[in-house]
Amino acid sequence: RGKVIGAVEVFDKTVVTSGIYERFIEEDGVRYHHILNPKTGYSYENDLSSVTIISKKSIQGDALSTVCFSLGKEKGLELLNSLEGVSGCFIDENNQVSYSQSFKHYLNKD
């Protein structure tokens, strides 16, 4: 919160982020966030902090941000790179940023 890693410029698109940094609880030193693995019932453990999607419709971005988070960075990027009209940005717990092939088009150059 309160920190900016980057900015994007979009027109006639939507930007949606799924992240673990706002909705979580911590118990006995373990952080449990709200994006749950349906197979285990526990939070996904994949070193991701957030996934941001740029797409035409918010409902598509919402679904893809959660799906890509659950897939993890490598498989999530593979999925996004196979889809037309959709771009994504992954940020891991060390603030390392990874982009789908088309995402850099939207980065603010200023």
N, C-alpha and C positions, 0 to 999 in steps of 0.2 A: 504494500500500500504506500502510495505517495512517491513511488519511484517509477521512472519511465525508462524502459529499455530501448524503445524505438517508437516511431510514428509512421502511420500509413496514410496515403491519400487515396480515397475511393470515391467513385461517382456511380450512382445507380447500383450499388452493391451493399451488402451488409457485413458487419464484422462481429463475430461471436467468439467468446473465449470460455473454455472450461478449465478451471484451475482448482488447486487444492489449498490455496493460501488463505481463504476466507472461511470456509465451512469445514471445521475439523474439531476434534476433541483430542486431548492428550491425557493418557492414563498410564501411570507407572513408566514414564519416559517414552512411551510409544505414541506416535501421532496417527490418529485414524481420521481419514477424510471421507467425504461424502460420495466419491465415485467408487462404487462397490463392484467387486467381481461376483457375478451371480453364482459361479461354481463354488466359491469359498465363503461368501457372505462377508468377507473382509475387504478393506480398501485395496485397490491395485497397488502393487509395489513395483514400480518401473523407473524410478528416478526422475519422472517428469513432474514439473510444477504446473505447466499449463500448455494448452493447445489452442491456438487462435485460427479461425477459419474465415476466409473472405469468400462469399458466394452471393448468388442472386437473391436468395430467400433466407430469412432468418431461421426458419424451421429446418432447412437443409444444413445450415451452419451449426445449429444446436446439436442436431443428430451426429454430424460428422466430427464435431469437436469431442464429443463424448466417446464415439467409436474409435477415433484416432488415439485418444488418451488410453483407452483400454487395450488397443493393439500395441502400444509402445511406439517409440520414435521410428525405428527402421521400417516396420510393417505399416505404420501410419503414413509415413512419407511415400512408401510404395503405392499405397491406395490413392493418396491425393495426386500423385504424379500420373496415375492412370485415368483420372477423371478430368473432363473438360469443364472449364469455367469455374473451377474451385482451386483455391490456394490455401496454404497453411504454414503456420509457424509453431515450432515446438521449443519450449524453454525447459531446461532440466533444473534440478535442484541446486546446481552450481552456477545458474544463470547463463549457461551456454545455450546459444540460439542456433536452431537449424531450420532451414526453409525448404518448402517444396520448390520445384523448378520455376514455377510462375510467380511465386510470392514477391521476389525482389522487385518486380515491376511496380508494386504498390508502395515500396518504401519511400518515405519522404526524403528528398535529397538535401533539404536545408539543414 
